[in-house]
Amino acid sequence: MSVRVKICGITTPDALDAALAAGAHAVGFVFFPPSPRALTPATARALAARAPGVRKVGVFVDPDDALLAAAIEGGGLDTVQLQGDEPPERVAEIRQRYGVKVWRAKGVRTAAGLRDLERRFSMADALLLDAQAPDGAPLPGGNGLRFDWRILTDVRSQMPWILAGGLNADNVAEAIRLTGADFVDVSSGVESSPGVKSLAKIAAFTQAAHRA
């Protein structure tokens, strides 16, 4: 089966159309104002209307209920991706209250850390495995950093998982071969500058992932 691809940080119709044309399985809308990829629920609504058949993932950092409700309705979200310090109880609460799938995104450094994430967030629908943000970084994800993929060569997650962090068209095939990932997530790796998606890079990344 072909590797699934999520193009995250979509902000424009052109980028969305490029992701759809390339065969992306999911697109990500960011609802975190410090990010150069941040959207309002109103903007997400207009984009979501162009993509009725693709998974729409809202990316949040410690969101309150008002933002979640507005974004889920406005963006037609079927999945919430949590990037902040949300504890297991909050993951379970969001999943139950809003009737959406919840992905818990966390940085991973060691095999023991991966097992700890699985224990703590077993109620999540999937783990999104990313590189840990540097101390003091303004963004918890989307920093274009990769972690040591060898962690996943011998110790595979027992939960559904998505590989993220520092992926691009040049390394995604290697990452898939090393980790066995069947779902990959990219944001800065398909940009010409922070927050500006490259249509050519979206196509190249998706093709490389599918061929792997």
Phi, psi and omega in degrees: 000143182295144175295135178276147184233135170245125173262113187258156178078031178290132180230348185229155175301322180298317179293320178298314180298322179295319179296317179294317181296326181283347179094026177297141179278331184213153173232149183245133175248127185264128178242066181213100190308325179296343182282141174291354180254010187292143176238159166267159175304325180295317178294320178298324180300315181295321178291317183299327181295340180273353188224064184292338188256010184243151177293131180247119186249125174266129182257125187228154174234105180049055185284150171273172185292328180296315179295316180302312182298315181294319183287319181296316179289312184294320183267002181057039187287140170249353180219138175247126178252120184258122186248358187262222181256024184301127179280170180306323181297323180290322177301311180297320181297314181296317181300317183284316186293319188257354177064033179243161171285148180235124172257132177258115180267129179213149173285144181231138180236332185220163176297321178297322178295323177296315179297323178296318177299318180298320179292316186286326187241039180295341180280348179286156178283335178196158171257135171256111187268120187230173171280146177289135179292145177298154177303132178083359180294138182287341182241136179283345179208179180071025183264001178073021181255146178246153173258178182285103183297341181297340175305325186266359181286326181252332182242103180265145178297140177273357175253162168304141183211158180234137179267129179221173174099101173073017180279147174206179184296335183279336185240355186294324179296317177298317180299319180294318180295319183289320190259341186075016181300137173247009179209123182234151185233133180223146174224283182295337181289352176237034181241149174272337173200164185306119178087354182250109183284141174263121181297322179294321180290326176299313180296315183295318180297312183296319178297317180296320179293317181294322180291331181293000000 
